[in-house]
């Protein structure tokens, strides 16, 4: 396990502490859980069209039509 320091804004720290208490987890366990959930969601989104944040947004409407 790697150990490192993390700086959080005070309001975010309070939110994570509150969520950890609600979920009956330690602060460390809650942060790990949130990171895992976010990474799993990002991996799932990357498999769908337009899910990759680096990809351009899909075009709307008919790309061959002129704005008239």
N, CA, C and O atoms as CSV, one atom per row, in Angstrom:
chain,resi,resn,atom,element,x,y,z
A,1,UNK,N,N,0.855,-1.168,0.000
A,1,UNK,CA,C,0.000,0.000,0.000
A,1,UNK,C,C,0.903,1.234,0.000
A,1,UNK,O,O,1.877,1.300,0.750
A,2,UNK,N,N,0.576,2.191,-0.833
A,2,UNK,CA,C,1.349,3.429,-0.931
A,2,UNK,C,C,0.742,4.468,-0.006
A,2,UNK,O,O,-0.478,4.574,0.124
A,3,UNK,N,N,1.603,5.223,0.626
A,3,UNK,CA,C,1.170,6.266,1.535
A,3,UNK,C,C,1.578,7.612,0.956
A,3,UNK,O,O,2.715,7.785,0.517
A,4,UNK,N,N,0.634,8.586,0.955
A,4,UNK,CA,C,0.951,9.919,0.467
A,4,UNK,C,C,0.053,10.948,1.135
A,4,UNK,O,O,-0.978,10.609,1.717
A,5,UNK,N,N,0.452,12.191,1.044
A,5,UNK,CA,C,-0.337,13.279,1.620
A,5,UNK,C,C,-1.303,13.806,0.572
A,5,UNK,O,O,-0.997,13.831,-0.620
A,6,UNK,N,N,-2.459,14.220,1.030
A,6,UNK,CA,C,-3.473,14.756,0.149
A,6,UNK,C,C,-4.037,16.020,0.772
A,6,UNK,O,O,-4.439,16.017,1.936
A,7,UNK,N,N,-4.069,17.082,0.016
A,7,UNK,CA,C,-4.639,18.344,0.491
A,7,UNK,C,C,-6.051,18.467,-0.055
A,7,UNK,O,O,-6.270,18.351,-1.261
A,8,UNK,N,N,-7.008,18.700,0.833
A,8,UNK,CA,C,-8.408,18.860,0.447
A,8,UNK,C,C,-8.927,20.192,0.946
A,8,UNK,O,O,-8.556,20.639,2.031
A,9,UNK,N,N,-9.777,20.824,0.170
A,9,UNK,CA,C,-10.449,22.016,0.695
A,9,UNK,C,C,-11.290,21.602,1.905
A,9,UNK,O,O,-11.805,20.485,1.959
A,10,UNK,N,N,-11.422,22.495,2.857
A,10,UNK,CA,C,-12.114,22.179,4.110
A,10,UNK,C,C,-13.540,21.696,3.883
A,10,UNK,O,O,-13.983,20.758,4.544
A,11,UNK,N,N,-14.265,22.322,2.956
A,11,UNK,CA,C,-15.657,21.921,2.718
A,11,UNK,C,C,-15.737,20.508,2.132
A,11,UNK,O,O,-16.641,19.748,2.481
A,12,UNK,N,N,-14.811,20.151,1.253
A,12,UNK,CA,C,-14.795,18.805,0.688
A,12,UNK,C,C,-14.443,17.781,1.763
A,12,UNK,O,O,-15.030,16.700,1.812
A,13,UNK,N,N,-13.504,18.117,2.608
A,13,UNK,CA,C,-13.114,17.244,3.717
A,13,UNK,C,C,-14.313,16.959,4.616
A,13,UNK,O,O,-14.538,15.814,5.009
A,14,UNK,N,N,-15.076,17.985,4.940
A,14,UNK,CA,C,-16.266,17.805,5.784
A,14,UNK,C,C,-17.291,16.908,5.106
A,14,UNK,O,O,-17.920,16.076,5.758
A,15,UNK,N,N,-17.461,17.077,3.788
A,15,UNK,CA,C,-18.421,16.245,3.044
A,15,UNK,C,C,-17.996,14.781,3.038
A,15,UNK,O,O,-18.832,13.891,3.198
A,16,UNK,N,N,-16.705,14.526,2.854
A,16,UNK,CA,C,-16.218,13.145,2.827
A,16,UNK,C,C,-16.333,12.524,4.220
A,16,UNK,O,O,-16.689,11.352,4.345
A,17,UNK,N,N,-16.040,13.285,5.251
A,17,UNK,CA,C,-16.189,12.788,6.626
A,17,UNK,C,C,-17.647,12.423,6.904
A,17,UNK,O,O,-17.927,11.373,7.482
A,18,UNK,N,N,-18.567,13.284,6.494
A,18,UNK,CA,C,-19.995,13.017,6.716
A,18,UNK,C,C,-20.435,11.762,5.960
A,18,UNK,O,O,-21.186,10.943,6.489
A,19,UNK,N,N,-19.968,11.622,4.738
A,19,UNK,CA,C,-20.337,10.447,3.941
A,19,UNK,C,C,-19.747,9.178,4.528
A,19,UNK,O,O,-20.399,8.134,4.534
A,20,UNK,N,N,-18.513,9.260,5.026
A,20,UNK,CA,C,-17.874,8.107,5.665
A,20,UNK,C,C,-18.672,7.682,6.895
A,20,UNK,O,O,-18.861,6.488,7.131
A,21,UNK,N,N,-19.135,8.645,7.671
A,21,UNK,CA,C,-19.937,8.323,8.859
A,21,UNK,C,C,-21.255,7.662,8.454
A,21,UNK,O,O,-21.682,6.690,9.077
A,22,UNK,N,N,-21.893,8.185,7.421
A,22,UNK,CA,C,-23.151,7.613,6.937
A,22,UNK,C,C,-22.951,6.180,6.456
A,22,UNK,O,O,-23.784,5.310,6.710
A,23,UNK,N,N,-21.837,5.939,5.759
A,23,UNK,CA,C,-21.541,4.614,5.203
A,23,UNK,C,C,-20.827,3.705,6.203
A,23,UNK,O,O,-20.497,2.563,5.884
A,24,UNK,N,N,-20.590,4.212,7.407
A,24,UNK,CA,C,-19.897,3.458,8.469
A,24,UNK,C,C,-18.533,2.963,8.007
A,24,UNK,O,O,-18.173,1.800,8.185
A,25,UNK,N,N,-17.778,3.900,7.399
A,25,UNK,CA,C,-16.420,3.613,6.958
A,25,UNK,C,C,-15.464,4.614,7.585
A,25,UNK,O,O,-15.869,5.687,8.032
A,26,UNK,N,N,-14.192,4.247,7.612
A,26,UNK,CA,C,-13.176,5.215,8.006
A,26,UNK,C,C,-13.021,6.219,6.872
A,26,UNK,O,O,-13.455,5.967,5.748
A,27,UNK,N,N,-12.411,7.337,7.166
A,27,UNK,CA,C,-12.166,8.341,6.136
A,27,UNK,C,C,-11.337,7.742,5.004
A,27,UNK,O,O,-11.645,7.959,3.832
A,28,UNK,N,N,-10.298,6.995,5.339
A,28,UNK,CA,C,-9.451,6.370,4.326
A,28,UNK,C,C,-10.264,5.401,3.470
A,28,UNK,O,O,-10.162,5.431,2.244
A,29,UNK,N,N,-11.063,4.547,4.094
A,29,UNK,CA,C,-11.869,3.588,3.342
A,29,UNK,C,C,-12.882,4.276,2.443
A,29,UNK,O,O,-13.144,3.817,1.331
A,30,UNK,N,N,-13.451,5.373,2.918
A,30,UNK,CA,C,-14.431,6.107,2.113
A,30,UNK,C,C,-13.772,6.720,0.882
A,30,UNK,O,O,-14.334,6.667,-0.212
A,31,UNK,N,N,-12.591,7.299,1.051
A,31,UNK,CA,C,-11.876,7.885,-0.083
A,31,UNK,C,C,-11.526,6.795,-1.101
A,31,UNK,O,O,-11.685,7.004,-2.304
A,32,UNK,N,N,-11.053,5.636,-0.633
A,32,UNK,CA,C,-10.751,4.533,-1.539
A,32,UNK,C,C,-12.006,4.084,-2.283
A,32,UNK,O,O,-11.969,3.856,-3.492
A,33,UNK,N,N,-13.109,3.958,-1.562
A,33,UNK,CA,C,-14.373,3.551,-2.171
A,33,UNK,C,C,-14.808,4.544,-3.253
A,33,UNK,O,O,-15.190,4.137,-4.350
A,34,UNK,N,N,-14.752,5.824,-2.950
A,34,UNK,CA,C,-15.175,6.846,-3.914
A,34,UNK,C,C,-14.289,6.843,-5.160
A,34,UNK,O,O,-14.783,7.021,-6.273
A,35,UNK,N,N,-12.998,6.643,-4.978
A,35,UNK,CA,C,-12.086,6.579,-6.128
A,35,UNK,C,C,-12.406,5.360,-6.984
A,35,UNK,O,O,-12.461,5.462,-8.210
A,36,UNK,N,N,-12.620,4.203,-6.347
A,36,UNK,CA,C,-12.944,2.988,-7.094
A,36,UNK,C,C,-14.250,3.147,-7.871
A,36,UNK,O,O,-14.327,2.759,-9.037
A,37,UNK,N,N,-15.270,3.708,-7.240
A,37,UNK,CA,C,-16.557,3.915,-7.906
A,37,UNK,C,C,-16.382,4.851,-9.104
A,37,UNK,O,O,-16.910,4.586,-10.183
A,38,UNK,N,N,-15.650,5.929,-8.915
A,38,UNK,CA,C,-15.445,6.894,-10.002
A,38,UNK,C,C,-14.663,6.266,-11.156
A,38,UNK,O,O,-15.001,6.489,-12.318
A,39,UNK,N,N,-13.640,5.496,-10.857
A,39,UNK,CA,C,-12.846,4.863,-11.916
A,39,UNK,C,C,-13.642,3.793,-12.643
A,39,UNK,O,O,-13.510,3.654,-13.859
A,40,UNK,N,N,-14.463,3.035,-11.931
A,40,UNK,CA,C,-15.307,2.029,-12.580
A,40,UNK,C,C,-16.345,2.702,-13.478
A,40,UNK,O,O,-16.623,2.211,-14.573
A,41,UNK,N,N,-16.911,3.803,-13.033
A,41,UNK,CA,C,-17.888,4.533,-13.844
A,41,UNK,C,C,-17.210,5.111,-15.084
A,41,UNK,O,O,-17.792,5.097,-16.169
A,42,UNK,N,N,-16.004,5.612,-14.936
A,42,UNK,CA,C,-15.274,6.177,-16.077
A,42,UNK,C,C,-14.946,5.084,-17.088
A,42,UNK,O,O,-15.013,5.317,-18.295
A,43,UNK,N,N,-14.594,3.897,-16.607
A,43,UNK,CA,C,-14.280,2.786,-17.514
A,43,UNK,C,C,-15.533,2.347,-18.261
A,43,UNK,O,O,-15.463,2.017,-19.445
A,44,UNK,N,N,-16.668,2.338,-17.589
A,44,UNK,CA,C,-17.933,1.971,-18.222
A,44,UNK,C,C,-18.329,3.023,-19.243
A,44,UNK,O,O,-18.758,2.680,-20.345
A,45,UNK,N,N,-18.196,4.288,-18.902
A,45,UNK,CA,C,-18.543,5.381,-19.808
A,45,UNK,C,C,-17.642,5.409,-21.037
A,45,UNK,O,O,-18.091,5.788,-22.119
A,46,UNK,N,N,-16.392,5.018,-20.891
A,46,UNK,CA,C,-15.454,5.052,-22.012
A,46,UNK,C,C,-15.855,4.055,-23.093
A,46,UNK,O,O,-15.493,4.225,-24.257
A,47,UNK,N,N,-16.603,3.013,-22.718
A,47,UNK,CA,C,-17.040,2.020,-23.686
A,47,UNK,C,C,-18.243,2.456,-24.490
A,47,UNK,O,O,-18.542,1.852,-25.520
A,48,UNK,N,N,-18.946,3.492,-24.049
A,48,UNK,CA,C,-20.120,3.952,-24.780
A,48,UNK,C,C,-19.752,5.132,-25.675
A,48,UNK,O,O,-18.795,5.848,-25.381
A,49,UNK,N,N,-20.496,5.347,-26.764
A,49,UNK,CA,C,-20.174,6.472,-27.657
A,49,UNK,C,C,-20.211,7.806,-26.925
A,49,UNK,O,O,-21.172,8.111,-26.218
A,50,UNK,N,N,-19.188,8.574,-27.095
A,50,UNK,CA,C,-19.119,9.887,-26.465
A,50,UNK,C,C,-18.816,9.825,-24.983
A,50,UNK,O,O,-18.861,10.854,-24.309
A,51,UNK,N,N,-18.504,8.631,-24.443
A,51,UNK,CA,C,-18.252,8.490,-23.020
A,51,UNK,C,C,-16.877,8.962,-22.590
A,51,UNK,O,O,-16.671,9.313,-21.429
A,52,UNK,N,N,-15.940,8.970,-23.519
A,52,UNK,CA,C,-14.587,9.412,-23.205
A,52,UNK,C,C,-14.565,10.926,-23.156
A,52,UNK,O,O,-14.894,11.576,-24.148
A,53,UNK,N,N,-14.176,11.518,-21.996
A,53,UNK,CA,C,-14.184,12.967,-21.900
A,53,UNK,C,C,-13.268,13.650,-22.910
A,53,UNK,O,O,-13.449,14.832,-23.206
A,54,UNK,N,N,-12.285,12.918,-23.444
A,54,UNK,CA,C,-11.372,13.514,-24.424
A,54,UNK,C,C,-11.955,13.481,-25.831
A,54,UNK,O,O,-11.440,14.144,-26.732
A,55,UNK,N,N,-13.035,12.708,-26.030
A,55,UNK,CA,C,-13.616,12.635,-27.369
A,55,UNK,C,C,-14.574,13.789,-27.595
A,55,UNK,O,O,-15.175,14.290,-26.645
A,56,UNK,N,N,-14.723,14.221,-28.848
A,56,UNK,CA,C,-15.639,15.331,-29.116
A,56,UNK,C,C,-17.086,14.914,-28.882
A,56,UNK,O,O,-17.425,13.735,-28.978
A,57,UNK,N,N,-17.923,15.877,-28.580
A,57,UNK,CA,C,-19.343,15.612,-28.361
A,57,UNK,C,C,-19.986,15.175,-29.661
A,57,UNK,O,O,-19.599,15.648,-30.730
A,58,UNK,N,N,-20.972,14.270,-29.589
A,58,UNK,CA,C,-21.631,13.841,-30.821
A,58,UNK,C,C,-22.385,14.991,-31.468
A,58,UNK,O,O,-22.889,15.887,-30.791
A,59,UNK,N,N,-22.450,14.945,-32.814
A,59,UNK,CA,C,-23.156,16.001,-33.532
A,59,UNK,C,C,-24.646,15.833,-33.358
A,59,UNK,O,O,-25.143,14.712,-33.258
A,60,UNK,N,N,-25.359,16.939,-33.323
A,60,UNK,CA,C,-26.810,16.925,-33.201
A,60,UNK,C,C,-27.422,17.244,-34.563
A,60,UNK,O,O,-26.859,18.023,-35.333
A,61,UNK,N,N,-28.558,16.649,-34.855
A,61,UNK,CA,C,-29.254,16.937,-36.100
A,61,UNK,C,C,-28.576,16.298,-37.290
A,61,UNK,O,O,-27.726,15.422,-37.130
A,62,UNK,N,N,-28.942,16.722,-38.467
A,62,UNK,CA,C,-28.402,16.200,-39.709
A,62,UNK,C,C,-27.156,16.995,-40.080
A,62,UNK,O,O,-27.255,18.194,-40.341
A,63,UNK,N,N,-25.971,16.351,-40.109
A,63,UNK,CA,C,-24.756,17.111,-40.389
A,63,UNK,C,C,-24.691,17.648,-41.817
A,63,UNK,O,O,-23.899,18.546,-42.103
A,64,UNK,N,N,-25.518,17.105,-42.718
A,64,UNK,CA,C,-25.506,17.555,-44.109
A,64,UNK,C,C,-26.449,18.728,-44.372
A,64,UNK,O,O,-26.403,19.332,-45.444
A,65,UNK,N,N,-27.290,19.048,-43.414
A,65,UNK,CA,C,-28.252,20.137,-43.642
A,65,UNK,C,C,-27.621,21.481,-43.335
A,65,UNK,O,O,-26.779,21.591,-42.444
A,66,UNK,N,N,-28.021,22.476,-44.056
A,66,UNK,CA,C,-27.527,23.827,-43.810
A,66,UNK,C,C,-28.470,24.514,-42.838
A,66,UNK,O,O,-29.633,24.123,-42.734
A,67,UNK,N,N,-27.989,25.548,-42.109
A,67,UNK,CA,C,-28.828,26.208,-41.108
A,67,UNK,C,C,-30.000,26.973,-41.708
A,67,UNK,O,O,-30.814,27.505,-40.953
A,68,UNK,N,N,-30.123,27.052,-43.020
A,68,UNK,CA,C,-31.222,27.712,-43.763
A,68,UNK,C,C,-31.425,29.069,-43.293
A,68,UNK,O,O,-32.300,29.772,-43.797
